[in-house]
């Protein structure tokens, strides 16, 4: 390919134990999904699917970007403009690939499956997420 396919540095949040167990490739986004409590604040029991498949997660990292059919490289920041490590995003509920590494559950999605990004200033309250 004659395109500028130089990969930029991966944007991966470093944890206490070091980096994540793998790096997303291409235009993939690595998320840590939000898991809701078994009961709502009002005492209603949530079914298992409602607790584990929320469609909301926190960005842990992403690949360098996408190469178009014309051979042009588009960086991830241009594909999902407000993406950042730690951002709370809404994504397609059944479009994710579930991965478990070092006892932590992650989901990998395409950048096209990101529906929206919450603003930076909003508090990240996991309890009341839709």
SULFENRA-V673884 format. One record per residue. N is the residue number from 1. PHI is phi in whole degrees, 0 to 359 (999 if undefined). PSI is psi as a letter, one per 40 degrees, with the letter a starting at -180 (999 if undefined). BURIAL is + if it has 16 or more other C-alpha atoms within 10 Angstrom, else -. Layout:
n->N phi->PHI psi->PSI burial->BURIAL
n->N phi->PHI psi->PSI burial->BURIAL
This chain:
n->1 phi->999 psi->h burial->-
n->2 phi->269 psi->e burial->-
n->3 phi->277 psi->i burial->-
n->4 phi->281 psi->g burial->-
n->5 phi->257 psi->f burial->+
n->6 phi->299 psi->h burial->-
n->7 phi->279 psi->h burial->-
n->8 phi->280 psi->i burial->-
n->9 phi->299 psi->i burial->-
n->10 phi->287 psi->i burial->-
n->11 phi->262 psi->g burial->+
n->12 phi->237 psi->h burial->+
n->13 phi->292 psi->h burial->-
n->14 phi->271 psi->h burial->-
n->15 phi->259 psi->a burial->-
n->16 phi->297 psi->d burial->-
n->17 phi->273 psi->e burial->-
n->18 phi->111 psi->a burial->-
n->19 phi->280 psi->i burial->-
n->20 phi->292 psi->i burial->+
n->21 phi->293 psi->e burial->-
n->22 phi->204 psi->i burial->-
n->23 phi->247 psi->h burial->+
n->24 phi->294 psi->i burial->+
n->25 phi->255 psi->i burial->+
n->26 phi->55 psi->b burial->+
n->27 phi->255 psi->f burial->+
n->28 phi->266 psi->i burial->+
n->29 phi->240 psi->h burial->+
n->30 phi->262 psi->h burial->+
n->31 phi->237 psi->i burial->+
n->32 phi->253 psi->h burial->+
n->33 phi->291 psi->i burial->+
n->34 phi->278 psi->h burial->+
n->35 phi->250 psi->h burial->+
n->36 phi->272 psi->i burial->+
n->37 phi->292 psi->i burial->+
n->38 phi->293 psi->d burial->-
n->39 phi->243 psi->i burial->-
n->40 phi->283 psi->i burial->-
n->41 phi->298 psi->d burial->-
n->42 phi->276 psi->e burial->-
n->43 phi->94 psi->e burial->-
n->44 phi->281 psi->h burial->-
n->45 phi->279 psi->h burial->-
n->46 phi->271 psi->h burial->-
n->47 phi->292 psi->i burial->-
n->48 phi->305 psi->d burial->-
n->49 phi->297 psi->d burial->-
n->50 phi->292 psi->d burial->-
n->51 phi->279 psi->d burial->-
n->52 phi->263 psi->d burial->+
n->53 phi->251 psi->g burial->-
n->54 phi->266 psi->d burial->+
n->55 phi->78 psi->e burial->+
n->56 phi->232 psi->h burial->+
n->57 phi->202 psi->i burial->+
n->58 phi->253 psi->h burial->+
n->59 phi->289 psi->h burial->+
n->60 phi->252 psi->d burial->+
n->61 phi->178 psi->i burial->+
n->62 phi->204 psi->i burial->+
n->63 phi->283 psi->i burial->+
n->64 phi->289 psi->d burial->+
n->65 phi->151 psi->a burial->+
n->66 phi->232 psi->i burial->+
n->67 phi->254 psi->h burial->+
n->68 phi->286 psi->i burial->-
n->69 phi->295 psi->d burial->-
n->70 phi->276 psi->e burial->-
n->71 phi->90 psi->e burial->-
n->72 phi->272 psi->h burial->-
n->73 phi->274 psi->h burial->+
n->74 phi->241 psi->h burial->+
n->75 phi->292 psi->i burial->+
n->76 phi->302 psi->d burial->+
n->77 phi->298 psi->d burial->-
n->78 phi->276 psi->d burial->-
n->79 phi->284 psi->d burial->-
n->80 phi->232 psi->g burial->+
n->81 phi->304 psi->d burial->-
n->82 phi->260 psi->e burial->-
n->83 phi->289 psi->i burial->+
n->84 phi->201 psi->i burial->+
n->85 phi->295 psi->h burial->+
n->86 phi->93 psi->e burial->+
n->87 phi->293 psi->i burial->+
n->88 phi->267 psi->h burial->+
n->89 phi->235 psi->i burial->+
n->90 phi->255 psi->h burial->+
n->91 phi->221 psi->i burial->+
n->92 phi->302 psi->h burial->-
n->93 phi->302 psi->d burial->-
n->94 phi->249 psi->f burial->-
n->95 phi->263 psi->e burial->-
n->96 phi->267 psi->i burial->+
n->97 phi->257 psi->h burial->-
n->98 phi->276 psi->h burial->-
n->99 phi->223 psi->h burial->-
n->100 phi->240 psi->h burial->-
n->101 phi->216 psi->h burial->-
n->102 phi->54 psi->f burial->-
n->103 phi->79 psi->e burial->-
n->104 phi->245 psi->h burial->-
n->105 phi->271 psi->h burial->-
n->106 phi->235 psi->i burial->+
n->107 phi->227 psi->i burial->+
n->108 phi->246 psi->h burial->+
n->109 phi->229 psi->i burial->+
n->110 phi->281 psi->i burial->+
n->111 phi->296 psi->d burial->+
n->112 phi->292 psi->e burial->-
n->113 phi->272 psi->e burial->+
n->114 phi->284 psi->h burial->+
n->115 phi->275 psi->d burial->-
n->116 phi->192 psi->i burial->-
n->117 phi->236 psi->h burial->+
n->118 phi->291 psi->i burial->-
n->119 phi->298 psi->i burial->-
n->120 phi->299 psi->d burial->-
n->121 phi->286 psi->e burial->-
n->122 phi->287 psi->h burial->-
n->123 phi->293 psi->i burial->-
n->124 phi->266 psi->g burial->-
n->125 phi->265 psi->h burial->-
n->126 phi->289 psi->d burial->-
n->127 phi->292 psi->d burial->-
n->128 phi->257 psi->e burial->-
n->129 phi->290 psi->i burial->-
n->130 phi->295 psi->999 burial->-
